[in-house]
Amino acid sequence: MKFIKSTSCAFLFCVVLAIAPAADAAWGDWKQWGDLGDGTYRNPVLPADYSDLDCIRVGSDYYAISSTFQYSPGMVILQSRDLVNWRIPGHAVPDVTQISPEMNWNRMNRFGTGIWAGAIRHHAGKFWVYFGTPDEGYFMTTSTNVAGPWSPLAHVLKAKGWDDCCPFWDDDGQGYLIGSQFEKDPVNGKKYNIHLWKISPDGKSLVTESDKILYQSNGSEANKFYRWNKLYYHYLSEVRAEGRVPMMGRATNIAGPYEYRQIGHVKKGVDYEPNQGGIVQSESGEWWFFTHHGAGDWSGRNASLLPVTWTNGWPIIGEPGADGIGNMVWKANKPVKNSPRVTPQTDDEFSSATLSPQWEWHYQPRAEKWSLTESSGFLRLHAFKGLHGDNLLKVGNVLTQRTFRASTNVVTVKLDVTGMADGQSAGLFHFTTAGYAGIGVRQSNGIRYLIYRSGLKVEQGGVVSGSNVWLRSTWGLDGVCRFSRSLDGNVFEPVGEPYQMKWASYRGDRIGLFNYNKNSEAGHVDVDWFHYEFSGQAKP
């Protein structure tokens, strides 16, 4: 890590920015977000469900990871040139059944668990990703390219009750892993013990006899580990009266003792607790904190970028207050002024032989039941029975992506339904474990009907006589979506009732394509294209 000296700060470059520490709108009521096009940005930079972030810089590029729970491929990777504008190059876990068979399409037993928080690092010419699952323990994988291929998962710790791990390699090459035991330790009877271990040279196993507890408090998670200016720094998030606050420990010896202090304030109903992320230094020497907002709502845990100011050897997150602790910053100068405006991918014409990286399946899909090559220019979804009748949360091969919290959102999908069979349903829906709603087509006795879904309730509408149907969902900052359909692609008519998107199981709303057959393994639907237009940020 390269440091830039400064006579005005303790020993590190201080960030000097035009920043706005106070919110200029109530939470969620933002007409603009991200890159404002004038050399500044507004938080959140990603108003969507990018939870449990970590971030590093390699050369001129920034790389971040975000937890994906039961979705596959897992552990989404983000890439940026300026920490504000992000794209998705891929995922670190192509098959989540490497973690557990419970995450397969024929079990679907990990909603809200699966891949939790982790860390990404670049060491010895490779990218390293470590993460935890609450039921299975810690895993790791490596790659020389963030787009993959990634090595098969190594099971680093096989135990329940662990989360939020991060690797670190010292100057002598020795590797370490830090992580939280959120269940009670059988020896000391306490929760949220933060452990530090040495790891093997290949990073795939722990040196168990090196285990040391560094910290313990109520709700000690979000671990990251750094070495700056010959000091060891342990970042964590801790539950206090004001919420989950950013904390930092520092020591001259990796084993401690560590001196800990709070480095950021949170306000639950105002800034939604920016508390878990990665601290990174730009090429020009500025320091930043890329973080999620830990308190979620229907849009999930959104991502923001906060400046970091070094004071007396402590990194202060946000605008430093009179008490020396940082506060939320809503607007600031971009780290790279003239970088182009881009956003994560959304649209898909399904013209490639591989899925675009914005897509994730709800659990590991049944491989032989979907194809991008059987019908050129279409995504073909073959129907098969779900695990529990019409319950869309237990239907296999649901393809999904994140929704944005923008003033205007319009998702439209075009389906070719000529291959449908009796008993089959296919369509577009929004979902969390707290509820779901959507629209689609169901075939019965050789006739195809429009349907509206609200949970397990299915309302049947008019007949679909043509080959194609266009389905649409629109919503705004309030997360209330309205469904409509078209039989010609031009005139759309409303269908069903408005649906309030929901937060549940640590997840915000997802939009997805469903397809199943209650009666048999028969029928298919061809998805021609999926278009998602939103306001507040320029699309590339």
N, C-alpha and C positions, 0 to 999 in steps of 0.2 A: 504494500500500500504506500503510495507516494503522498507526502505531506507538504504543504506550502506554509512557510513560516510567516508570522505576522507579529509586529511589535505591539499591536493594539489588543491582542488577545493573549491568553495564557501561553499557548504554544501552537495553536492551530488557526487556520484560516477562518475568519468569521464571515458569515453570510450577510451581505448588506443588500436588502431588497425593499422594494415598495410593497408592503404587505398590509393586509386588512385583517386584523385579529378578530373583529366582531362580524357576526353573520349579517348579510344584507338581505336575507330572506329567511322565513321559517324553514325548518328542516323539511326537505322534499319539495319545496316550492321554488325551484330554480328553473328559470326560463333558458339559461345558458349553463354549460358545464364544460370542463376540459379546456382545450385550446381556444382562446377567444380571438385568435387571428391578428392580434396587435402586439405580440411579444409577451403577453400575460396569459394566465390561465385562471380558471375558477374551479374550486372543489365542489363536488367530487370530480375527479378526472375520469372516473368510470362509474356512472350511476347505475350499477348492476351488481349482481351477486358474485363478487370476487372476494371470497372470504379467506382468512388465515394467510395473509400475504407474506412473502419474503422476497428480497430483491438484492441483486449484485450488479456490478459493472465489470465487463471484460472488454478491454480496449475502449471503443467508442459506443458500444452497445450495452444496454441494460436488459437484464433478464429477471423475470419474476415468476413465482409459482403461486397457485391458489388451490385450496382443497376442493375435492370434487365428490366426497362421500361415496354413494353407491353408483355413481355414473361411470360409464366406460366409453372410450378410454379415460383413464384417471389421471389426476394431478395435471391440470392445465398449465401450460407454459405461455408466458407473455414476453414480448420483445419490443424494445423501444430505443429510439436514439436520443430521447430528451426527458424521459420519466413522465411525460404528459400524454403523448400519443402512442397507443399500444396496438399491436397486432398479435395474433395467435399463430405461432409456428407449429405447435403440436402438443403432445401429452407425454408424460414420462412413463405411464403404465398402460400399455396397449391392451392388456387382458387382466381385468380385476379378479378373475378367478384364481390368479396367482396368490391372491390374499386369502380367499376362502371360497369354497363351493357355495356358501350361502349367498354370494353375490352373483350367481348365475341366473339365467332366465327361468330355470325350472325350480328355483327356491325363493328368490327375491326377499331376503330376510335381513337386510342391512340398511333400510331407509333411515337416514340421519346419522349413520355411523360410517363404516367403510373408511375411506381416506380422509383423515383429519389433517391438521396443520403439519407442515414440514419446513425444510430449509433447502436452499440451493446454494452450492458453492462451486468454484472452479479451482481445481488443484491438480498438479502434475499433468497438465494438458487435457483434462477431462472435466466435464460437468458431473457433479455428484448431487443427487437428490435423496434426502432422508425424510421419512414421514412416519407417523404413527396411526394405528387404528385402535380404538378403545377395546376391542375384543381380542385382537390377535397380537398386538405389540408393535415393534419397530421394524421397518423395512428400508432397504436402500437399493439404488440402481445408478448406473453411470452411462455416459455417452460422450463421444467427442463432438457431437453435433446436437443442439437442443431439439432439432426436428427429428432426431432419431437416426438409426435404431438405438433403443435403450437396452441395456443388459437385462437378463431375467432377474426378477426381484430376489434379493438375499434377505433372509429372515434374521435380523440382527438380534432381536430380543423377543422371545416367545412367552408372552405373559399378558394378562388383562390389566386394564387400569392405568395405562401409560399414554401420554400425549406430548405434543409440541417439542420435538427433538431437533437438535442442530449439531452438525459436525464442525470440527475446528482442527486445523493442523498448525502446530507450533513451528518456530523457526528451525528446530532440529529435525523436523519431519514427523514427529510423533503426532498421531491423530487422537482426537478426543470426541466424545459424544455427550451432550447435555440433554436432559429431558425431565419431564414432570411425572411423578407418580400421583395421580389424582385420587386413587383409592387409598384406603388406610394402609400404612406400612405395618406389617404384622409384628415388627419389633418395637417401634416407638408409638404405634397406635395413632399416628397423625396422618392427615391427608396433605396433598400438595407438597410433597418433598421433592426438591429439585436435585437430581443426581448428576454426577460427572464421572465418566469412565474413560480409560484409555481404550482405543480400538486397535484391532489387528492391522498390519500393513496394507492389506487389501480392503480394509474398511468394512468387512462383512461380519465381524463378530466383536463382542466386547471382551476386554480383559477383566473378568469378573472380580478378581481380587483387588482391582484398583478403584472399586466403587467408593465414592465419597459424596455425602449429602452437603451441598453448598448453601442451600437456603430452604426455609420452610415458613409458610404463612397461609392464610385462608385464600385460596384461589391464586396460586403462583404458577403461571403458565406463560405461553408465548415466547419461549426461550430462544435467544440468539447469542452467539459468542464471537468476540472480536479481540484483536490485539492492535492497539494504536499507541504509538509513541512509547513503546516498551512496557505498556501497562495492559493488563487483561481486563476486558469489559464484558460483563454479563447483563444482557438486556432481558427484561421480563415484564409481564403485565400482572398487576396485583389487585385483588378486590379490596377496595376501601370504601368509606362512607360515601364518597362522591361518585363511585363507580369503579370500573376497571382502569387503573391508571398506569401510565408508562413508568417503569422503574429502571435504574441502572446500578450495577455494582462494579467496583473496580478494585484491582489488587496488583501487587508487584509480583506475586507468585500465583500460578494457575490454580493451585490448591487452596488459595486464600491465606489469611482471612480477607473477606471482601467488605468494603464500605459501600453501603447502599443508600440511594437517595431517590426521591421522586423527581422526574424530569419533565413531566407534562401533566396538566390538568384535564379533566373531562367533565362534561355537563350532559347528563343523560338525555334530557329532553331537547337540548339545543344542538349539540354536536354529535350525539349518538356514539360517544366513546371511541375516538380514534386511538387504538391501543395495541394492535398486533401488526407487525410489519418488519421491514428491514431498513437499517441505516446505511447509506451509501454516499461515497464522495464522487463528485463529477470530475471530468477531465480538467476543468478550470479551477478546481479546488473547493467548490462549494459543497455543502453537506445537506443531505435530504433524508426524509423519513417517508417511505412509501407504505401506506397502512390501510387496513380495513377499518370500518366503523363497527365496533363490536356489538352494539345494540341493533338488532335487525328489525325490519318491518317487511311489508309485502315485496319490496324490491331487493331484499336480502341485505347483505353487509357490503355496502358500497366502498369504493377505493378512493383515497385522497392522497395528495402529496403535500407534506409540510416541510418548510425550511428548518434546518438545524443550526443553532448557534452554539459554538463552543465557549464556555465560560469557566475559567479556573480548572480546566481539564475535564469538564463535564459537558456532554452534548445535551443542549436544551431543545426540546421539540416544540416548534411553533414560535410564537411571539413571546419572548421572556417577559414575565410580570415582575412587579416590585418584590415579590417573594423569591425571585430567581427560578421559578418554575414556569414552563411554557404553557401557552394557550392556543386554541384552535386558530388557524389561519385559513381564510376562505378565498383569498385572491393574492397572487404573487406573480413576479416575473418568471418566465419560463427558464429552466436551466440552460436550454439551447435556443436562442432567440429565433432563428430563421428556419427551424426544423418544420417539415411539412405536417399538415393536419391529417391524421388518419384515425381510424377507429377499428375495434375488433370486427372481424368478418361476420356477416349475417346472411346475405343473399346466397342463393345456390341455384344454378341452372341444371345441376346434376349431369354435367357434360364430361366429367372426369371419371376415370375408373376407380378412384379412391374418394372417400368422403372428405369434404372440406373440414379443416380443423376446428371450426366453431361448434361442430356437432358432437354430442355425446349421447350414448344409449342409456336408457333407464335400466340399470343392471347390464351384465354381459349379454349381448344378443345371441340369438340362435343363428349361427353363421349361414346355414343353408337356406334361411328364410328371408334373405334380402340380397339384392344384387344391383349393381350399377352398370352391368354389361349385358344382361339378358335382353333389355330393350334400350338401345342406344339413346342417350339423352334423357333417360328417366331413372328414377329410383324405384325399383320394383320391391314392394313389400308383400310377401306371401303370408296368408292368414293361418293362424293356428289357435288352439284353445288357450285362454288365460288360466290362471290358477284358481280364480274365484269368480266365475261367471262374468258379469258385466263390470266388475271392479277394475277401472282403468289403471289403478296403482299396482295391479297384479297381472297386467297384460304384458307379454314379452314383446321385444323389438319395438318399443316406443322410442322414437328419435326426438331429441330435445336440444334446445339451446336456451341461453339466458334472455330475460327481458330487461329492457332499459326503463329507467324512470326519467322520461322526457315529456315535454309538454304535449307532443303529438307522437303517437306510435301507430303504425298501420302494418299489420302482417297479412299477406295474402298468399294463398297456396292454390295451385291448379292441380286437380286430380283427374286422371283418366280412370273411369270406374267400370269400363266394359268387361274387365276380367273378374268382377266380383261374383261370389257364389252365395247361395241361400245360407243365412245364419251369420254372414259377414258384416262387420261394421268398420268404417274407416273415417278419419277426420282429423280435426284440429282442436286442441284443447289447452287450457291453463291448469296447472296443478301444484299442490303441495300435499302433505299428509292431512292438512286441516280441511281440504276440500278441493274439488275440481269442477270445471264446467267446460263445455265445448260443443261444437257442431260437426255434423258429418253426414254420411250416407249409410243406410242399412238395407240389405237385400232380403226379401221374404217372398217365397212362392214366385220367384222369377222377376219380381218387381222391386225397383230401387226407390227408397224414400229418403227424404231429408229428415234428419233427427237433430234434436237439441238435448244435450246431456247436462244434468245438474246432479253431481254425485251419481248414485245408482239409479236415479230417476231418468227415464228415457221418454221423450215426447216425440211422436211421429208427425211429420209434416207432409208436404206435397210430394208428388211423384217426380223423379228425375228420369226423364225419357231420353236425354242425349248421352253422348259419350263422356262429356266433361262437366265438371262442377268446380266453381271457384269459391273458396271459403275464406272469410276475413275476420280478423279481430282488431279492434281499435281501442286505445286507452290513452289516458293522460297522466298528469302528476298524481292524481288521486288513486290510481291503480284500479279503477272501475272499467272493466272491458265490456264492449258491446259487440256481439257477433252479427254477421250478415253473410248472405250467400248470393251467388249469381249463377245463372244458367247460360249466360252468353259472354261473360267476362267484362261487361260494360255496366249493366244496371244491377246494383246490389240492394237487396231487401233485408231488413232486420229480422233476426231469428232469436227467439227466446228472451230471457230477462237479462238485465245488466248483472255482471258478476264482479264482486269485490275480490281482487286477488289477496292472497293470504301469506302469512309467515308461520312456519311450523318446522320443528325438528332441525333447527339451525339453518333453515333454508328459506330463501325467498321464492317468488313465483318463477316457474319455468313454463315455456310454451313448447308444445310437442305435437308430433304426428302419431296417431294411434291406428292400429289395424289388427283385427282378430276375428275369429269365427267361433261362436259359442257351441256349434254343433259338430264341427269336423275340421280337418286340415284341408280346406278347400278355398280357392279363390285368391285373387291378388288385386292390388291397386297400384297404379303407376303414378308417381309424383312427378309432374312435369317441371315445376319450379317452385321455389319458396322465396318471396320477397319481403324484406323488412325495412321500412322507411321510418326514420325518427328525426326529431328536431333537436336543436340546441348545439349541435356539433356537425361540422362538415363531414360527409362520407367521402372516402377516396374514390 
